[in-house]
Amino acid sequence: MRVYVEVVLINNLAVDALIVYAVMLARRRKVHKLRFLSAVALGAAVATAYPVLPEWACILVRVALAPVMCAIFDRYGKFSDYITSLALFCALTFALGGAVTGMSHLLGVDLGGYLILGVVAFASVMLLFAVRCVVRSRGRTCRKICDATVSVDGADFAVEALCDTGNSLTDAVSGLPVIIVSERLACTVDGWHGAGRVRNIEGYVELVTVSGRASLPIVKVDGVCVRGKVTKAYAALSERNFDGYEVILQNTMF
């Protein structure tokens, strides 16, 4: 019995973690570790104890657990944000429950047996995979990517660039626009990342993201060509790669 309870608790922890993470992923929200772990631990503990709770407590759990977990795992600027996360959390939970029931009938697995834990784990992973695919597909549909050429010391680099209306970065001294370059592209340009250190740094630019503030080194480029328009600019060298593009253009370049 003790082993069964421990297995169920671990399974509930994993399932709750995947559902909460799927909500945060779908809403493109930053995961706050302490909040995340607190919500997952609460949900798993209550779900594990649920079969032995009295009827009044079961009713309370069904009514209050989801709203309480949603209130814990994220910070909300507006009440509508909370309602959106709560609705998505409930929808994913019901979707997972339906998937588990369907798979159990299809495979002939007893809902009260040990094998159902594996079915739940598999269905949870598939749910997270589906959410990731939807988010990625939606992002690619909404964003605008174009071909561009970045010229550095007489060498031209053909890249795919994101037209980001939110990038208004400029060099504080010259006033020239600043593009953001992925680590992958930076590593192909001599003098940027290839030698393990960046040479010819002409300053730094402050960048605000969902993860916080970052200070990126900037280097001069000969020009950035977008649809036949050439613009002198600086390049801010990022320490990460981007999904589907190498450069983030400044909003005056397109």
Disulfide bonds with the S-S distance in Angstrom:
none
